[in-house]
Amino acid sequence: MLAAAGPFEAVFDLEAGHQRPTRIRQVFFHLVRGGELIVVDAATALAPPTDRQMLADRGRAEEASAAVWAGLAPAAEERPDDIRWRRAVASIQVRQSHLVLTASRGTSAKIREEELDSFLAARGETFGRVLARRPGSTVSNPAAIRTSESTSARRQKTRFEAPALSLREYVRPTCWIGQVVTKENVLLPDTYRHIARARLGNRFTNEMAPRFARVKQKGEVQDLPGRWFHLDSEFRGHFGHAMTEQLSRLWAWADAKDRFPDLKALILVNRFRTTVEDWEYRLYQAAGIARDDLILFEHPVRPERLLGATPMFSQPQYVHAGIREIYRRVGDDLAADGPDRDYPQRIFCSRRHTKRSATNTAQVEDFFAARGFHIVYPEDYPLPEQVQMFRSAADLAGFGGSAMFTMAFVPTPKRVFLVSAETYTAQNEAMIAAIQGHQLNVAWCRPQLVEPNGRPVRAKLQAQFTFDQHREGAFLREILDTH
């Protein structure tokens, strides 16, 4: 693994062949700024210059041919990666028979979760070590998923295979706002929410190539003594991401805290959330993190030691069976504080904002209210009361999204009804349903793919939609009115 040995001042590519242009892109980003990739004897394979003016300056002709050969010349149709590749190369030269590419900037290699153990073994304990491991698991929901008619909706899954989990300790890494964790020349896997995707991405980094990126942030980094547990999120302070991505790392917290009694959990501010809300403190307290152990930072920090855990939940690819115990423990703790009152048997979780909402929300609410559903906005209730409400109901319904995620704290199987656009591709609800055995019913609605100004909707996942009383309504009436 080049990332374990890099970065490099110079790299020599000695092997000719048709895969050479592709390989130089993969190797080039391991260079430091100003470093050189020497493609040995590549100039002999370049197309000969034919233009008369270029013949007058053979060096210029060779370099122009080299640019075409290396994919550095602009093309009629270009992908973003092609543009980034050209910008990453400061210069291209032909020296004798060799092609020499010089790096315009340094980049960081993305280390994948499945590569981390071998990477740490290669770097040694001055970089980091693995403290604990858990085997992977398979989760299968015995309850079938029922859906309405759809032309393009993604199939909701009932079976998920999770990888093995690791708790590791890094020596003096840097934690940046937005969940970004770097050390030396690499971006650690703790940077990424969707760790099983083919291409890793974080909006707080600039993509350079499929396996490389650069941190967007600049500024002074504060050194932190002691050991810290990485609990930050790309969307820190968002309930849905806390329920799935952040809670799912806390399988390692209790043992780590026993091993290192002074351990504290580290989170950072982001653009819209500069404080820790009461619900965050209460959620993590239920998971075993005392309020005084959850520390918020306003700037990048460099812990003396940082503990990072593989998440048990990474949609849409997998959910680990072990998260069931986390959800049960947290749910029980919260429910114990819920008010003792009568709760409705049927609830529909509605939505006030326009993101991923129905254009006819009132009609949807009326449809469910006519069938005995109590219309609620979960954010209006403290977490303990939300948990009691979800646990007490027989049927749970709502628009797809984080308002429905409290069903993770419901350990007994329920019937769940989602109303969503066909462009809603997330698997969160299906994954939670698989963990708890909930029976999922999805009413797929036609999305609004054009803005009022006539422009196409860019973020289709967030598209609004219209509930069709005849199409989706018929699907729901058949289930709700007969059972």
Disulfide bonds with the S-S distance in Angstrom:
none
